[in-house]
Amino acid sequence: MEERAVKKARYMSKWENVLVDEDSKPGLLQLFGSRQARRHQGGVSNFLYENQAHPRNHERFLHEQDNGFFTFRLEHREGGPMAQHRGEERILLFRSDRVGAIAKIIYSSTPAPTNNRALDKNNVNEEYELGLMTQAKIHVLDVKEPYRGMDLGGLLFSQALCSLRHRYMTDVEKRDRQQESSDASQYASSIRCQLDAEEDVRRHNKLVHFYENLGCQTKPRAKIQYLNNNDGETYRKIPMQMALRSLSNKESGSHTQHGRRRKFLAADGSLVDRRGCFLPIQLLDISGSTIHVHNQSGGRQDWLIVDDGEGNIQFRTTHGLYLRADPDGQCSAAGVSDDEDADSDTPPEEWANFRLYRVSDALQEYSADDMESEPGHDVRQKELWMLKTVHGTFLAVIPENDVHVMCCSKAPTFWQADDDTLSLICTSDTPSRRQHYRKTWIKQTVGYVQEMHQRYLDFQLAKMSIKDALNLIKCIPCHTYGVAKSRTDPGPSLRTLCFTTAEAARDAGHPDWVQLVALVHELGAVVNFIDMNTAAESEDDYDWTITCRSRVVGCKAPDRANFNEFHALNADESDTRYNSSLGMYYHGCGLDKVLLAWTGPEYTYHMLKHNESLIPKEGLAMLRFFSLGDWHSHEEYRQLTNADDAVVQPLVAEFDQLRREARRRCISIDEMTDEQCDKLWDDHYGSIVAKYCGDEDLSW
């Protein structure tokens, strides 16, 4: 592809400055705290926000909370006056904004016998081996009703096993690395954990499957008991167990079957009694589907987002696995100690750390005064975030086998945090797109559009042919909002997009005047080359020539309008002349009587009319209204439309679909050369332009 100078508005690229702001260390509060209500003064600050809920248990979760932001923490306790079992321990789950545990696990343990004799390997069976282990028993595992459905029970179980492993296995395993231990000591450093799965008979095997997913098995030859607790319901009690074997014990069949299903964290991976906080979270793609992770076992995987209080974010499963960014760009769900011998400058235990970077929509204009007028929650909730790995890459997703899979990308990828559903959503949105639409909402008022009409509609800027205009826009990338993966390859230009769209119309069998509309629909961008004042304003302030979703000015914008979260920034929103359904118009006036936002296609439409183009009115309607998607695809502005609008509406919608498909196609094609464009012009499009626009240069 030939080299070319690339023109792009400077105001849309300043967001990259956030990547060098190493002093900023946002955490869960900033990520999900967009609905801050108040900060309590004195002592430890407590931040309260409005409704937060996990969608799997939305109704009950909302009912239980106090309209405030909160996080979770785990606390470990031993013994005490309430203990009912020898060696009893408890892990309690608390919300940060209230007293009282919302979930708990109670368990006890006794060390393995110290007088084990050498094993008779000819007389060893599984039950005998299990009897030599440290014995643990789960007595209670309870999660309060509003918090079920997020696998918090699995989290408590995993943390209890983590605590047991640290207590009974860590020292032995360290010693085993230094010297070979006896078979008896290897079994003594393993843990047999037992429990009774007590479930309602109407929910047959639901609780059993829950524990099986945690690595437990029903005991061999177990006797199932049926109980009646005087509440009119019948329960069954199923004895279950699991063997958490020492890493030095290599011959365990149980380890082979279940140990690979879950990897238990070492002591430094525990969430109990540690600095920082965590929340359950969903990791979603743009369609709302769950993002998959390599090495993820089958079935649902529940994730936590963990703030370590030191500027790092981690993602962990409730079953004790980390989301790790590998040096090769893949992401995997793995244990903290996996790949200890990996060839990397960064220790593997740090591969699970991510740095959060917030990309403000108002990056260039925020001041103390702006803070008062800037819209609140709706805007901040949709702001973009980046998650940077220790390798300098960014957390991203890629399509793979009909699902989206987590990966790492050298180019920044952006996420949005939804504090209503506690979700992180990987979005196709970019900072430049949001910043441009924000400026569009601020600028595009009735007064602004009228000023632009007075300024440009005398068409005294230049005399120029359509072919010359196409050649001018070859240095403007067609994907204006994209984040360039390479500074030397900005992707196809607007000229390539125009020819690609025209060829798509031609291949689809559309009339030649539709092909012409497709060819010229981006030519408004030439104003940046023929008017120095426009060029200067576009570079530093606002580039109106960029094609974006349009709207009618002079009346209330639809609720579904693109980036409607910025609507309060528009001065017309508080002007009683313009903020009603009809605004400055009358019912059924027709869209040919309204003012549209001033954009490149709007300018091109007026330019062709001024030059007395012979393009049919249907073609001119396609050019003017294809960006008014709220009308042609969502039936908005019905109070303004008339019968003539109804006739052209499906044609406009079809043209917009064709244009959007051509733009998507330009993601994967090369830039057209001058020779390729000249051939298309000479062989086909030059004669069409002459037919409808004449042979003379046009007034711009």
Secondary structure as GFF3:
##gff-version 3
##sequence-region A 1 700
A	DSSP	three_ten_helix	10	12	.	.	.	ID=ss1
A	DSSP	three_ten_helix	14	20	.	.	.	ID=ss2
A	DSSP	alpha_helix	28	32	.	.	.	ID=ss3
A	DSSP	beta_strand	36	39	.	.	.	ID=ss4
A	DSSP	beta_strand	47	49	.	.	.	ID=ss5
A	DSSP	three_ten_helix	55	57	.	.	.	ID=ss6
A	DSSP	alpha_helix	58	64	.	.	.	ID=ss7
A	DSSP	beta_strand	72	78	.	.	.	ID=ss8
A	DSSP	beta_strand	88	95	.	.	.	ID=ss9
A	DSSP	beta_strand	101	110	.	.	.	ID=ss10
A	DSSP	three_ten_helix	121	123	.	.	.	ID=ss11
A	DSSP	alpha_helix	126	131	.	.	.	ID=ss12
A	DSSP	beta_strand	134	143	.	.	.	ID=ss13
A	DSSP	three_ten_helix	145	147	.	.	.	ID=ss14
A	DSSP	alpha_helix	152	168	.	.	.	ID=ss15
A	DSSP	alpha_helix	170	178	.	.	.	ID=ss16
A	DSSP	alpha_helix	183	188	.	.	.	ID=ss17
A	DSSP	beta_strand	191	200	.	.	.	ID=ss18
A	DSSP	three_ten_helix	201	203	.	.	.	ID=ss19
A	DSSP	alpha_helix	206	213	.	.	.	ID=ss20
A	DSSP	beta_strand	217	218	.	.	.	ID=ss21
A	DSSP	beta_strand	225	228	.	.	.	ID=ss22
A	DSSP	beta_strand	234	244	.	.	.	ID=ss23
A	DSSP	alpha_helix	253	254	.	.	.	ID=ss24
A	DSSP	pi_helix	255	259	.	.	.	ID=ss25
A	DSSP	three_ten_helix	267	269	.	.	.	ID=ss26
A	DSSP	beta_strand	277	284	.	.	.	ID=ss27
A	DSSP	beta_strand	303	307	.	.	.	ID=ss28
A	DSSP	beta_strand	313	317	.	.	.	ID=ss29
A	DSSP	beta_strand	322	325	.	.	.	ID=ss30
A	DSSP	beta_strand	331	334	.	.	.	ID=ss31
A	DSSP	three_ten_helix	348	350	.	.	.	ID=ss32
A	DSSP	beta_strand	354	359	.	.	.	ID=ss33
A	DSSP	alpha_helix	368	373	.	.	.	ID=ss34
A	DSSP	alpha_helix	377	381	.	.	.	ID=ss35
A	DSSP	beta_strand	384	389	.	.	.	ID=ss36
A	DSSP	beta_strand	394	400	.	.	.	ID=ss37
A	DSSP	beta_strand	403	409	.	.	.	ID=ss38
A	DSSP	beta_strand	414	418	.	.	.	ID=ss39
A	DSSP	beta_strand	423	427	.	.	.	ID=ss40
A	DSSP	alpha_helix	431	443	.	.	.	ID=ss41
A	DSSP	alpha_helix	446	456	.	.	.	ID=ss42
A	DSSP	beta_strand	463	464	.	.	.	ID=ss43
A	DSSP	alpha_helix	466	472	.	.	.	ID=ss44
A	DSSP	three_ten_helix	473	475	.	.	.	ID=ss45
A	DSSP	alpha_helix	494	507	.	.	.	ID=ss46
A	DSSP	alpha_helix	512	520	.	.	.	ID=ss47
A	DSSP	three_ten_helix	523	526	.	.	.	ID=ss48
A	DSSP	alpha_helix	527	530	.	.	.	ID=ss49
A	DSSP	alpha_helix	532	540	.	.	.	ID=ss50
A	DSSP	beta_strand	552	553	.	.	.	ID=ss51
A	DSSP	three_ten_helix	564	569	.	.	.	ID=ss52
A	DSSP	three_ten_helix	571	574	.	.	.	ID=ss53
A	DSSP	three_ten_helix	591	593	.	.	.	ID=ss54
A	DSSP	beta_strand	595	596	.	.	.	ID=ss55
A	DSSP	alpha_helix	600	610	.	.	.	ID=ss56
A	DSSP	alpha_helix	617	625	.	.	.	ID=ss57
A	DSSP	alpha_helix	629	632	.	.	.	ID=ss58
A	DSSP	alpha_helix	643	665	.	.	.	ID=ss59
A	DSSP	alpha_helix	674	680	.	.	.	ID=ss60
A	DSSP	pi_helix	681	685	.	.	.	ID=ss61
A	DSSP	alpha_helix	686	693	.	.	.	ID=ss62
A	DSSP	beta_strand	698	699	.	.	.	ID=ss63
###
